[in-house]
């Protein structure tokens, strides 16, 4: 169903038209992650102004534009042809055109194509302007209630699909006390749930399924309970997923307890920083006791 395009585009022009949108510029434009009402007025106005739209999937983007009453020349620019597509985009920029780039959903370059296109355009001397919008990552973080990490988290995106590389990624998540955000596709979510259960056990994980869509679901469970949570309802293995592995709250560790991951962080910092600065930063990053880290640092650099 298309939206009432005339009123919508008029409202977008009134809201965003006073801003300058220079010619010969590549615009990186975030699109809705499911709910088409999440498009911004600024994005709509730019799409109306654009001379062409580069996109991950021309069929998907054509349908999206049509829903807003827009029709634009489309340039296919996906992960398999991004370098070649960049040259077509750069040629249009040389002609003074405004080119928008959109991925299928969310923000280009964030677990989606777009980074290479930006790098090529900037190397050719052209300006790249971001138009922020809907994001599965920030949507999930806003409702996860993550407090132990004090706002810090690591974004791992889609994990490697299999093999030793995937196992290393899972071990790194398990070893780190920091919160970690993940994305996953429906055909791999069950395998990811089993892996997280095995590696994380009681650690809390917030699952966001079909965010912004009609059957959106957000829940926080122990990692060990993830496979059962998915199996509880048949529809839970459908749709796109965002997950947040919650940070580990600082525990009542003994003064002398410093785990291997904390020592690795400490050793890295000691290579670049004075002892006291390295200890302070290591304590902040790992959540381990500062006095225990100080003793470990002295053992490594007794001359300090």
N, C-alpha and C positions, 0 to 999 in steps of 0.2 A: 504494500500500500504506500503510495507516495503522499508526502505531506503537502499542505497548501503552499506551493513554492513561491508564488508571487508575494504573499504576505510575509513569509519566512525570510526570503532574500531581501525584501525591503527593510524588515526589522534588523537583519544583519548589517545592511549598509548603514542604517541610522546608528547602530551601536558601534560599528568598527570603521566606518568610512572616513572618520577624521584622521586616522592613523595613516602614515605614509607607507606604502608598499612598493619599494623601488623596483624598477625593471631590471632585467639581467641578474635576477636573484633566484636561488634555489630555496624553496620553503619546505621545511620538514614538518609535516602536519599530522598530528595525532587524530585518529578516527575512533569512533565508538568501539568498545570491546564486545558489544552485544546489543545494547539498547540504543537505537538510533537517535533517541531524544538527547543523548549525551554529547552531541556535536556542539561546538561552541559557535557563537555568532561570528567571532573573528575567523574561525576556520571556514565557515560558510561564505563569508565575504571574500576571502582569499581564493577559494575555489571558484567563485563567480568571476573574479578578476583574472585567474590564471589563463595563460595561453595554451598550456598543456598540463596533463597530470601523469607523472611517472608512477607506476604502481606495481605491487607484487603479483597481483592477479587481475588482468584486465576485465574478466567477466564479473568478478566480485566487485571491483571498483565501479564498473559501469552501472551495476544495480544500485550501489550505494548512491552515486551521483543522481541517478534517475529518481531515487526516493526523495531527493531534495529539489527536483525540477531542474537539474543541471545536466549538460551534455558537453563534454570536452574531448579533444584528441587525447588518446591514451598511449603511453609508452610502456611496454613491458620491461620491468627492471626487477628481476628476482635473483635469488642466490646463485643461479646457474649462469646468468648472463650479465651480472651487475657491472662488470668492467666494460663490456661492449656497450651496454645501455648508457653508461656514464658519458661516453663520447657523443651519443645522440643528444643527451641532455645538455652537455656543454656547448654543442653547436647552437642549440636554441638560445642558451644564455648569451652567447656571442652576438646573437641577433637582437639582443635586448628584451627577450621574452621573460615573463614570469613563469617558472615551472614549479609546480607543487609535487612533492613525493609523499605517497602514503603506502603503508603496509596494509595487510588485510584487516588488522585491528590493533589499536593501541599506538604506541610511539615507535616510529621507524628507528632502526639501529639498536633497539633494546630487545634482544633475542629475536630480532627480525632483520631482514636486509635493510640497507640504507647507509651503513658506516662507510663502505667503499665508495659509494656514490658521493658522499659528502667529502671524503678525502680527495677524490679526483677533482671535484668542483673547486675546492679550496686551493688545491695545488695549481689549478688553472687561473686562479686569481679572482674567483667569484665569491660573493657573499652568500652565506647559508644562514637562514633565519628559522628558529624553532617556533612552532605554534603548539603549545602544550595542550593536553586534553585528557581524556579518559585513560586510565592505566590499571591493569589488573593488579600490578605490584602495589601501588599506593592505595588502591581500594581495599585490598586485603589487610595491609598494615593498619589502616585506619580503624578496622573493627576487630583486630586480633587481641587487643588489650595487652600488648607486649610491654612489660615494665622493667623486667630484670635487665634488659640490654641497654636501658637509658637512651633509647632512640638510635642506637647503633645496630647495624645489621649488615650482613654480606649477601649480595645477590649472586646466586649460582646459576640462575636460569634453568635451561634444560640440561640435565646431567648426561654424560656420555651414555649411549644406549646399551653398551655391554662391555664385557672384558675387563682387563686389568685397570684401564683408565677409569671405568665406572666405579670399581671397587676402591680405588684411591680417592676418588671424589667423596664417596660415602664415608670412608674412614676419616677424611679431613673434616667433614661436617660433625661427625661423632666426637672427634678430638677437640674441637673448638667450643669454647663456652659462649661464643657469640651467636646471636640469632642469624638464621640463614633462610633466605627466600628462594623458592623453587617454582618452576613452571612444569607442567606435564600435560601430555595429550591423552585422550581417553583410552586409546589402545595400549598404553603403557602404564596407566595409573595403578593397576593391580600389582604389577611387578615392582613398581616403586614403593607401594605400601608394604609389601613383604620385605623389601630391602631396608626401609626405614625402621620397621618393627624389629628386625634382627640387629641393626646397628645402634638404635637409640633407646629401645626398651621403654622405660617410664617417661621419657622426655616428652614434653607437651608439643603438639603440632596443631596449628590451625589450618583447616582445609577450606578453601573457597572454591565452590563448584558453580559453573555457569554464572559468574558474577555479572550483575546488572540485568540479567535475563529473567524471563518469567519464572523459571524454576530454580532461581538462585538459592544456594544453600551454603551456610557458613557454620562450622562447628569446630570446637577444640577438644581433642582427645589425646590420650597417651599414644606415642608412636606404636607401641605394642598392640594397641586396639585398632589401628588403621585398617588392616585387612577385614576385620569383623565389621567395622563401620561401613566399608564399601559393600560388603555382602548383605548388609541388613535390608537394603532396598535395591531392586534390579536397576533402577534408573541412575543410581549413584556412580556407575561406571561410564556414564554418558556425559559428554560436554567437556569443556576445557577446565583445567585445574590450576590454581595457584595455591602454594602451601608455604607456611612459615614455621620453621623449626624454631621454637622459642629458645631464648638465651637461658643459660644455666645461672640461677641465682648464686651469689657467693655463698659457699657452704661453710660449716664450722670446721674447716680443715685445721689440722694441728699446725703449730707454728713451723715445724720443719718440713711440711708436706709441699713439694713442688713437683708437679707431674712433668712428663717428658715434653708435652706440647709447650708448657710454660717455659721450660728450660730452652727449648728451641727458639722461642720468641726472645728470651733474655739474651741468648748468645748472639742473635742477629743484631739486637740493639747495642750490645757491648762493642760490636765491631765499629760502630759509628758514633756512639755517644759516651760522655763521661759516666762513670759508674752510677752516681746518684740519679742522673737523668734517665739512664737506661732502666734502673729499677722502678722508678716512678711510672714510666710509660708502660713497662711490662706489667705492673700491677693493674694499671687501668685496662690494658688490653685483655689480660687473662683472668682477672678476678681473683688471683692468688694473693696470699698475704704479703705485704710489702717487706716485712722483716725477714720472712723466709726467703724471698727473692734476694734480699740484700745479702744474707748469709751465703746463698748460692753464688751470687756475683763475686763475693770476696774469695770464695773457693776457686773461682775461675780466674780472677785477677788479683792474686794476693798482694801484688805490689801496690794496689790502690788503697 
